[in-house]
Amino acid sequence: MIPRKFITAIITLILSVSIYSAISKGPISENISSYFFILTFAILCGTLMSIIISYFVRNRKFNSFALRLFLHIVIAVILPMIFVKEHYFQIMFYMSLPVSTCYFVIDELLRFNSNRS
């Protein structure tokens, strides 16, 4: 499970940095470095929380897609609240929730593929 989470984090990081750098205005090199730094920290924190969520759900014997999605969204709302002082709602809606959803979808696809084989 832990290797899958880190593979998911790397894929999410590459996709997120590429997308946010492409849609932002300004020099690409500045945006890539700043987005890479911010998103690396955010995705690593989210990955650690995702591992905790997986252990919690597995130990409760309630392995539900909806519960995992709900807990990932809750973490996506709470983490920016801890680290961001200004523009919390903009960061949450434009960065935290989309990246968290992307991470969750990629992780579920990798989980499905690993269970199938």
Backbone as ProteinMPNN parsed JSONL, in Angstrom:
{"seq_chain_A": "MIPRKFITAIITLILSVSIYSAISKGPISENISSYFFILTFAILCGTLMSIIISYFVRNRKFNSFALRLFLHIVIAVILPMIFVKEHYFQIMFYMSLPVSTCYFVIDELLRFNSNRS", "coords_chain_A": {"N_chain_A": [[0.816, -1.194, 0.0], [1.895, 1.309, 0.8], [4.004, 1.804, -1.125], [2.323, 2.144, -3.377], [0.948, 4.461, -2.656], [3.005, 6.373, -2.727], [3.739, 6.26, -5.411], [1.365, 7.189, -6.483], [1.479, 9.776, -5.415], [3.687, 10.846, -6.81], [2.786, 10.761, -9.482], [0.543, 12.441, -9.244], [1.819, 14.817, -8.47], [3.374, 15.437, -10.763], [1.335, 15.759, -12.707], [-0.178, 17.848, -11.512], [1.663, 20.018, -11.214], [2.273, 20.442, -13.911], [-0.257, 21.13, -14.99], [-1.085, 23.405, -13.402], [1.043, 25.143, -13.933], [0.737, 25.504, -16.663], [-1.749, 26.794, -16.874], [-1.433, 29.155, -15.49], [-0.483, 32.619, -15.458], [2.394, 34.377, -16.649], [6.026, 33.995, -16.516], [7.019, 30.75, -17.399], [9.104, 29.274, -16.162], [9.398, 30.416, -13.594], [6.905, 29.827, -12.492], [6.828, 27.024, -12.536], [8.833, 26.264, -10.702], [7.902, 27.439, -8.289], [5.32, 26.304, -8.03], [6.081, 23.628, -7.975], [7.513, 23.432, -5.551], [5.551, 24.198, -3.614], [3.437, 22.38, -4.161], [4.75, 19.934, -3.825], [5.267, 19.832, -1.064], [2.599, 20.0, -0.13], [1.401, 17.72, -1.301], [2.937, 15.672, -0.186], [2.255, 15.945, 2.532], [-0.479, 15.388, 2.267], [-0.274, 12.765, 1.327], [0.76, 11.399, 3.534], [-1.421, 11.736, 5.234], [-3.294, 10.314, 3.752], [-2.308, 7.722, 3.931], [-2.737, 7.285, 6.654], [-5.547, 7.457, 6.642], [-6.133, 5.193, 5.086], [-5.178, 3.104, 6.739], [-6.875, 3.508, 8.941], [-9.448, 3.069, 7.813], [-9.163, 0.437, 6.939], [-8.66, -0.938, 9.367], [-11.056, -0.583, 10.684], [-12.704, -2.215, 9.333], [-14.415, -1.31, 7.396], [-14.388, -0.795, 4.52], [-15.001, 1.404, 2.436], [-15.75, 3.096, -0.562], [-17.013, 5.613, -0.606], [-16.574, 6.538, 2.015], [-13.758, 6.751, 2.079], [-13.414, 8.715, 0.076], [-14.827, 10.879, 1.246], [-13.25, 11.313, 3.577], [-10.805, 12.054, 2.381], [-11.568, 14.462, 1.194], [-12.223, 15.95, 3.473], [-9.688, 16.15, 4.657], [-8.47, 17.665, 2.665], [-9.72, 20.061, 3.059], [-9.02, 20.725, 5.67], [-6.138, 20.739, 5.877], [-5.133, 23.079, 4.356], [-6.206, 25.005, 6.027], [-4.638, 24.834, 8.257], [-2.044, 25.546, 7.358], [-2.209, 27.871, 5.791], [-2.505, 31.348, 5.893], [-3.701, 33.558, 4.645], [-6.166, 34.136, 2.089], [-7.545, 31.712, 2.171], [-9.892, 30.34, 1.218], [-9.724, 30.603, -1.582], [-7.356, 29.185, -2.132], [-8.081, 26.7, -1.148], [-10.291, 25.977, -2.811], [-9.245, 26.218, -5.43], [-6.798, 24.908, -5.472], [-6.294, 22.94, -3.359], [-8.618, 21.182, -3.13], [-8.979, 20.299, -5.911], [-6.454, 19.014, -6.368], [-6.422, 17.115, -4.343], [-8.643, 15.573, -5.079], [-7.745, 14.628, -7.555], [-5.547, 13.119, -6.679], [-6.916, 11.19, -5.173], [-8.471, 9.891, -7.165], [-6.468, 8.841, -8.865], [-5.185, 7.151, -7.033], [-7.264, 5.341, -6.455], [-7.602, 4.188, -8.984], [-5.107, 2.919, -9.292], [-5.288, 1.178, -7.108], [-7.451, -0.409, -7.926], [-6.355, -1.597, -10.234], [-4.218, -3.024, -9.079], [-5.57, -4.822, -7.438], [-6.912, -6.269, -9.316], [-4.97, -7.67, -10.71]], "CA_chain_A": [[0.0, 0.0, 0.0], [2.717, 2.514, 0.884], [4.591, 2.123, -2.441], [1.265, 2.658, -4.257], [0.663, 5.851, -2.259], [4.066, 7.253, -3.206], [3.596, 6.326, -6.876], [0.244, 8.103, -6.688], [1.953, 11.127, -5.12], [4.56, 11.302, -7.902], [1.933, 11.024, -10.655], [-0.251, 13.633, -8.941], [2.716, 15.971, -8.495], [3.703, 15.75, -12.163], [0.131, 16.299, -13.352], [-0.572, 19.12, -10.903], [2.621, 21.065, -11.588], [2.096, 20.708, -15.338], [-1.526, 21.821, -15.232], [-1.078, 24.738, -12.804], [2.012, 25.98, -14.652], [0.196, 25.814, -17.983], [-2.893, 27.716, -16.832], [-1.101, 30.413, -14.833], [0.138, 33.65, -16.304], [3.746, 34.724, -16.242], [7.08, 33.11, -17.022], [6.811, 29.345, -17.055], [10.14, 28.765, -15.261], [9.071, 30.854, -12.245], [5.723, 29.108, -12.026], [7.131, 25.611, -12.3], [9.587, 26.098, -9.457], [7.071, 27.745, -7.124], [4.29, 25.269, -7.915], [6.727, 22.375, -7.596], [7.814, 23.487, -4.125], [4.309, 24.221, -2.841], [2.687, 21.143, -4.349], [5.492, 18.82, -3.235], [4.975, 19.842, 0.373], [1.181, 19.708, 0.079], [1.102, 16.331, -1.671], [3.548, 14.799, 0.823], [1.375, 15.976, 3.713], [-1.687, 14.659, 1.904], [0.048, 11.346, 1.225], [0.821, 10.884, 4.9], [-2.796, 11.652, 5.729], [-3.954, 9.246, 3.007], [-1.865, 6.464, 4.545], [-3.474, 7.182, 7.915], [-6.93, 7.15, 6.282], [-6.197, 3.797, 4.64], [-5.063, 2.243, 7.916], [-8.092, 3.685, 9.733], [-10.567, 2.405, 7.14], [-8.899, -1.008, 6.93], [-8.795, -1.471, 10.729], [-12.473, -0.522, 11.056], [-13.397, -3.206, 8.487], [-15.45, -0.601, 6.661], [-13.643, -0.346, 3.353], [-16.002, 1.999, 1.569], [-15.298, 4.132, -1.485], [-17.575, 6.9, -0.178], [-15.891, 6.966, 3.235], [-12.409, 7.191, 1.704], [-13.556, 9.993, -0.631], [-15.204, 11.881, 2.237], [-12.095, 11.62, 4.429], [-9.829, 12.8, 1.583], [-12.078, 15.833, 1.049], [-12.065, 16.601, 4.781], [-8.264, 16.492, 4.794], [-8.195, 18.751, 1.712], [-10.257, 21.296, 3.646], [-8.343, 21.022, 6.936], [-4.702, 21.042, 5.731], [-4.86, 24.497, 4.07], [-6.59, 25.8, 7.187], [-3.509, 24.807, 9.188], [-0.821, 26.13, 6.813], [-2.424, 29.099, 5.014], [-3.037, 32.442, 6.706], [-4.526, 34.451, 3.826], [-6.768, 33.578, 0.872], [-7.784, 30.295, 2.45], [-10.923, 29.747, 0.365], [-9.209, 30.5, -2.95], [-6.387, 28.091, -2.185], [-8.787, 25.446, -0.948], [-11.12, 25.627, -3.965], [-8.502, 26.165, -6.681], [-5.625, 24.02, -5.409], [-6.379, 21.807, -2.437], [-9.656, 20.219, -3.518], [-8.677, 19.608, -7.175], [-5.297, 18.125, -6.242], [-6.855, 15.998, -3.509], [-9.512, 14.726, -5.892], [-6.873, 13.973, -8.528], [-4.804, 12.105, -5.933], [-7.846, 10.115, -4.813], [-8.841, 9.145, -8.378], [-5.294, 8.071, -9.284], [-4.98, 6.093, -6.048], [-8.3, 4.327, -6.645], [-7.286, 3.458, -10.217], [-3.99, 2.021, -9.0], [-5.807, 0.135, -6.22], [-8.258, -1.304, -8.758], [-5.448, -2.37, -11.085], [-3.436, -3.96, -8.271], [-6.472, -5.874, -6.982], [-7.307, -7.075, -10.472], [-3.891, -8.561, -11.159]], "C_chain_A": [[0.864, 1.264, 0.0], [3.433, 2.808, -0.434], [3.549, 2.674, -3.424], [0.946, 4.12, -3.933], [1.748, 6.797, -2.783], [4.097, 7.33, -4.732], [2.458, 7.274, -7.231], [0.676, 9.542, -6.455], [2.819, 11.674, -6.252], [3.737, 11.631, -9.147], [1.119, 12.289, -10.439], [0.606, 14.892, -8.989], [3.039, 16.386, -9.926], [2.505, 16.365, -12.874], [-0.221, 17.685, -12.818], [0.365, 20.261, -11.296], [2.457, 21.43, -13.057], [0.838, 21.524, -15.602], [-1.505, 23.232, -14.662], [-0.069, 25.663, -13.473], [1.469, 26.392, -16.015], [-0.929, 26.844, -17.92], [-2.576, 29.044, -16.151], [-0.421, 31.361, -15.806], [1.527, 33.957, -15.775], [4.757, 33.765, -16.824], [6.909, 31.688, -16.497], [7.838, 28.866, -16.028], [9.887, 29.186, -13.812], [7.92, 30.042, -11.678], [6.031, 27.657, -11.708], [7.862, 25.434, -10.975], [8.727, 26.39, -8.232], [5.971, 26.707, -6.942], [4.891, 23.94, -7.48], [7.0, 22.338, -6.095], [6.539, 23.391, -3.292], [3.577, 22.89, -2.941], [3.42, 19.917, -3.807], [5.193, 18.718, -1.744], [3.524, 19.436, 0.636], [0.857, 18.247, -0.218], [1.755, 15.353, -0.691], [2.734, 14.778, 2.113], [0.1, 15.195, 3.446], [-1.455, 13.163, 1.793], [0.133, 10.713, 2.607], [-0.581, 10.752, 5.491], [-3.562, 10.536, 5.022], [-3.557, 7.871, 3.542], [-2.603, 6.241, 5.862], [-4.935, 6.829, 7.654], [-7.062, 5.688, 5.883], [-6.093, 2.83, 5.811], [-6.328, 2.314, 8.776], [-9.253, 2.917, 9.119], [-10.371, 0.895, 7.155], [-9.097, -1.618, 8.318], [-10.244, -1.46, 11.214], [-13.313, -1.514, 10.265], [-14.571, -2.584, 7.731], [-14.8, 0.035, 5.439], [-14.606, 0.174, 2.292], [-15.383, 3.098, 0.708], [-15.757, 5.508, -1.012], [-16.886, 7.42, 1.077], [-14.487, 7.464, 2.924], [-12.457, 8.539, 0.987], [-13.889, 11.109, 0.346], [-14.011, 12.284, 3.099], [-11.01, 12.367, 3.664], [-10.286, 14.25, 1.396], [-11.94, 16.6, 2.363], [-10.615, 17.02, 4.996], [-7.899, 17.647, 3.862], [-8.73, 20.087, 2.216], [-9.447, 21.7, 4.88], [-6.88, 21.425, 6.746], [-4.428, 22.497, 5.336], [-5.219, 25.4, 5.241], [-5.432, 25.89, 8.184], [-2.34, 25.64, 8.664], [-1.0, 27.495, 6.151], [-3.067, 30.156, 5.896], [-3.992, 33.343, 5.918], [-5.033, 33.699, 2.601], [-7.047, 32.091, 1.013], [-8.766, 29.678, 1.469], [-10.464, 29.611, -1.081], [-8.241, 29.333, -3.082], [-7.089, 26.751, -2.035], [-9.551, 25.038, -2.211], [-10.32, 25.448, -5.253], [-7.296, 25.233, -6.648], [-5.873, 22.776, -4.581], [-7.412, 20.768, -2.869], [-9.386, 19.554, -4.864], [-7.505, 18.634, -7.073], [-5.665, 16.908, -5.4], [-7.751, 15.04, -4.283], [-8.709, 13.964, -6.935], [-6.085, 12.859, -7.857], [-5.705, 10.913, -5.627], [-8.195, 9.261, -6.027], [-7.675, 8.278, -8.846], [-5.058, 6.904, -8.323], [-6.018, 4.983, -6.206], [-8.067, 3.525, -7.927], [-6.135, 2.478, -10.004], [-4.414, 0.883, -8.069], [-6.613, -0.895, -7.015], [-7.376, -2.187, -9.622], [-4.629, -3.389, -10.286], [-4.31, -5.095, -7.73], [-6.868, -6.812, -8.108], [-6.225, -8.058, -10.892], [-3.335, -9.436, -10.063]], "O_chain_A": [[0.572, 2.2, -0.744], [3.474, 3.969, -0.841], [3.855, 3.567, -4.214], [0.702, 4.92, -4.836], [1.441, 7.901, -3.234], [4.45, 8.371, -5.285], [2.571, 8.067, -8.165], [0.287, 10.436, -7.207], [2.695, 12.844, -6.614], [3.961, 12.655, -9.791], [1.01, 13.121, -11.34], [0.164, 15.924, -9.494], [2.98, 17.57, -10.256], [2.641, 17.375, -13.565], [-0.528, 18.591, -13.592], [-0.09, 21.343, -11.668], [2.498, 22.609, -13.408], [0.869, 22.497, -16.355], [-1.87, 24.176, -15.362], [-0.315, 26.866, -13.567], [1.716, 27.509, -16.47], [-1.052, 27.679, -18.817], [-3.379, 29.974, -16.227], [0.135, 30.955, -16.827], [1.794, 33.808, -14.582], [4.398, 32.83, -17.54], [6.685, 31.467, -15.307], [7.483, 28.125, -15.111], [10.133, 28.404, -12.893], [7.957, 29.621, -10.522], [5.543, 27.12, -10.713], [7.529, 24.533, -10.205], [8.809, 25.669, -7.237], [5.712, 26.273, -5.819], [4.28, 23.206, -6.702], [6.747, 21.326, -5.441], [6.462, 22.585, -2.365], [3.147, 22.335, -1.93], [2.779, 18.96, -3.374], [4.902, 17.636, -1.234], [3.253, 18.625, 1.522], [0.119, 17.609, 0.532], [1.177, 14.307, -0.396], [2.546, 13.722, 2.717], [-0.354, 14.429, 4.296], [-2.338, 12.373, 2.127], [-0.371, 9.61, 2.82], [-0.887, 9.769, 6.167], [-4.398, 9.88, 5.642], [-4.384, 6.961, 3.596], [-3.043, 5.128, 6.149], [-5.506, 5.997, 8.36], [-8.005, 5.016, 6.299], [-6.832, 1.848, 5.875], [-6.795, 1.293, 9.28], [-9.963, 2.196, 9.819], [-11.33, 0.153, 7.367], [-9.651, -2.712, 8.431], [-10.61, -2.26, 12.076], [-14.514, -1.637, 10.506], [-15.578, -3.239, 7.463], [-14.681, 1.256, 5.348], [-14.972, -0.547, 1.363], [-14.598, 3.917, 1.187], [-14.977, 6.46, -1.017], [-16.638, 8.621, 1.192], [-14.068, 8.495, 3.45], [-11.632, 9.411, 1.258], [-13.289, 12.183, 0.279], [-13.786, 13.473, 3.325], [-10.35, 13.234, 4.237], [-9.464, 15.165, 1.439], [-11.578, 17.777, 2.358], [-10.35, 18.126, 5.467], [-7.106, 18.513, 4.231], [-8.225, 21.139, 1.824], [-9.214, 22.887, 5.107], [-6.421, 22.365, 7.395], [-3.548, 23.113, 5.938], [-4.601, 26.449, 5.428], [-5.27, 26.9, 8.869], [-1.707, 26.364, 9.433], [-0.016, 28.211, 5.968], [-4.062, 29.888, 6.569], [-4.979, 33.834, 6.466], [-4.405, 32.747, 2.137], [-6.815, 31.312, 0.088], [-8.505, 28.599, 0.935], [-10.776, 28.619, -1.738], [-8.31, 28.576, -4.05], [-6.741, 25.781, -2.708], [-9.472, 23.886, -2.637], [-10.676, 24.614, -6.085], [-6.819, 24.81, -7.702], [-5.677, 21.662, -5.068], [-7.089, 19.584, -2.96], [-9.547, 18.338, -4.968], [-7.561, 17.541, -7.637], [-5.26, 15.79, -5.716], [-7.622, 13.823, -4.149], [-8.964, 12.783, -7.174], [-5.968, 11.766, -8.411], [-5.303, 9.763, -5.801], [-8.214, 8.034, -5.931], [-7.868, 7.111, -9.186], [-4.763, 5.791, -8.759], [-5.679, 3.805, -6.1], [-8.307, 2.318, -7.955], [-6.183, 1.343, -10.477], [-3.953, -0.248, -8.222], [-6.476, -2.1, -6.805], [-7.616, -3.389, -9.735], [-4.377, -4.494, -10.766], [-3.831, -6.219, -7.582], [-7.126, -7.995, -7.888], [-6.524, -9.151, -11.373], [-2.425, -10.229, -10.308]]}, "name": "protein", "num_of_chains": 1, "seq": "MIPRKFITAIITLILSVSIYSAISKGPISENISSYFFILTFAILCGTLMSIIISYFVRNRKFNSFALRLFLHIVIAVILPMIFVKEHYFQIMFYMSLPVSTCYFVIDELLRFNSNRS"}
